[in-house]
Amino acid sequence: MNMDLDNKFLVSSFLFISLNILVILSSNYAIAAENFTIIANIDLTTIPNPEKMKVLAFANGESAVKYIENLSDVKSKSISIPFTFEKTNEFVTVGTRDEYFVCAYALNATNVMKSYSCIEGNIEQPDGKNIANIGTGTKQTLSTGSFQAVEFGGKPDTKNVKINILVPLSDRKNVENIKVVAMDKGEFKSKSVNAGELLRNSTGNTIKFAFDFDRESGIGQIQQGDMYFACVSANELNPPEGTECEHKLTKIISRENNLFAR
């Protein structure tokens, strides 16, 4: 009788422990499934005497920034910087083909940019890891390739850089809330509007979002040749993408720079 009771106790304990393990594993899976990751693999070989770095990523309507110190102590030829984003927010749910971008800014000891490298890509793993290779290869449409230096350009007394983001919506007149994000030289600005209401009260099909950047960014003055990005996010933009991004080099310091985000 005692042996039967002992066996029943052991079986019950085993079942209890197994169920708890399953619950923990299920919880972890549920948490993991709510996020996706962009991993910036940054090639350091094209940066003379690397010291510090500002790395940023944008995806699914959200941005993230990280600062890397003491690069002179790094012995490897590259570093990997992960960025984690939520799959769903109030504007959009991430999907394959959605666009993102990553930029890395090499800084000197006083946090002034020496050079930069950016890449624009498509989300391939909305439930997992997406790799962005930075600072390597040749210059292409979606990548600067190796780190690029920017020389001084533009009027020195200009205090602001104006960027207009143009969002054509003739094919998406059912869109409601959208989020538009602009980035220049490591600085983000964003606006969210009810695009449907604006379209209904307008005679056109393109919405203009005006962004005014302080020329003195956190890593030095915005110059001609600095790359800027524009992204627009909304579920109603699907298909093909819930988030679309475009980029361009800053060409005008004293007047407006224009970029279509779709």
Disulfide bonds with the S-S distance in Angstrom:
Cys103-Cys118 2.05
Cys231-Cys245 2.06
